[in-house]
Amino acid sequence: GVSPLNDDIAAALAGDVEYRIREIIQESLKFMKHSKRNKLKVEDVNYSLRLRNVEALYGFSTTDEPLNFCRAVGTTDLFFLEDKELSFNDIINSPLPPCPLDTTFTAHWLAIEGVQPALRQNPSPEEMERALGVGNKRKQPSGAEKGTEVKPIVKHVLSKELQLYYEKVSSAVLGTDLSLLDAALRSLSTDFGLQQLLPYFTQFVANEVTRNLRKLRTLRALMRMVRALLDSQDLQVELYLHQLMPSILTCLVGKRLCESPNENHWELREYAASLVAYICKRFGGSYKTLQPRITKTLLHAFLDPSKPLTTHYGAIIGLIELGPYVIQLLLIPNVAAYYKLLQPELNSAMPIKRLEARKCHEALLRAACKFLESTKSVQRKSGLVPKQETGGEQKENPGGESNTNNNSSSSTDPTAMEVESSQESGPSSRSAKQDSIEGLTATGEASDLSSDEDESMEAHGQRPKKTPEETASVAIEEMMLGDVSKYYDQLFEIFGEALAPHVPS
């Protein structure tokens, strides 16, 4: 410093230096607070010096080690930092610091159609819940109850046009004007730009089905609304199937869907069954567990004896709509056991019980007929049965006379028809049943030979191998042909002559 310095001048300079240092420290504290820190760093002091157009300090850096100040000898309030002496050999031989990483940019999906994908860059659901829980605890007032619902700050903003459209469609569905309802459903299935309203429509369907379980007209309109949403080519309904399926299944297997049991709620259940089949057919390839879960739900409803007959009817037609393989594997093996439970209800003194039991009986008959018809198609596909002419056409014999031997009795009594044909043909002819059995055996042997040939050709690369789907289809068809003889006697004993037009050869 300057040695010949007057005390008055030194005192004046000391006051000005203290003011400048205090000003720089205050500016440094501002930088520290804006950086959300509680510890003052050297960078904060340098920023405050640059703000005052003063050159920054060199040779100082912020470290995690505590600073040890030393007291100056002969003073009481003067402290300093002791600088360590460093040799050039230590500096040269010290390892080099790691190279800084280059600045790079990567792109990732933050959200797709409002759903956050599970990526490494996005926060996990546990982190989101933890962050929301901390934020809610911080913002919760002291007198609030523990069960208070905290709504998110971000809201789904809808334009006034979309809000008006939603109100018009919802009022048309709940109203009584059929022409207005048809126009609203036509708009839902054809208009574009309604993806933003889809979560509101699905929530509307779920709430109204729960609220109007005894209003048959409203439930029909809601199911038609679901069909319109599914028919739209612009809407991605698969994202909201978990909200739509409970409502559809409620209309399918619900205990009571109308005020009076005499109302035609059977039509609503059949429409809901067609919706279930349509959803499984359209989205079953993308969601492999969709149809098995629905089938399991319907099977439990069908096999539960504590459920009412209306629920059994909905479960039966739901399983029928899922296809012939479901009928074969789940319905046909349980028909005989279920009919024992249904038979007392068919003879009940209450007309409503008889009506419900008769509807279940008709549904089972429909399942049996579809099973036999599918067996027919499999036989034709396999070459077991040639396509025959319809019963209304008459065949001429070699003598030119038409064969009209009591058509009415032959259609109602297949046994009599078989006896007459055997009497006319003589002992050399065989019954159709024997022909079909031998045809099955011969075709089985031929199929074994053809399968051996196919395997040899596939081994030599002359024929492409079958896909797993084709192999499974062939196995199911063979099992279906075996189930005909297994369950035919039970089905004929239950349903009688009603099965005659559908019996395969």
Buried (B, 14 or more C-beta within 10 A) or exposed (E): EEEEEEEEEEEEEEEEEEEEEEEBEEBBBEBBEEEEEEEBBBBBBBBBBEEEEEEEEEEEEEEEEEEEEEEEEEEEEEEEEEEEEEEEEEEEEEEEEEEEEEEEEEEEEEEEEEEBEEEEEBEEEEEEEEEEEEEEEEEEEEEEEEEEEEEEEEEEEBEEEBEEBBEBBBEBBBEEEEEBBEBBBEBBBEEEEBBBBBBBBBEBBBEBBEEBBBBBBBBBBBBBBBBBBBBBEEBEBBBBBEBBBEBBBBBBBBEEBBEEEEBEBBEBBBBBBBBBBBBBEEBBEEBEEBBEEBBEBBBEBBBEEEBBBBBBBBBBBBBBBBBBBBBBBBBBEEBBEBBEEBEEBBEEEEEEBBBBBBBBBBBBBBBBBBBBBBBBBBBBEBEBBEEEEEEEEEEEEEEEEEEEEEEEEBEEBEEEBBEBBEEEEEEEEEEBEEEBEEBBEEBBEEBEEEEEEBEEEEEEEEEEEEEEEEEEEBEBBBEBBEBBEEBBEBBBEBBEEBBEEBBBB
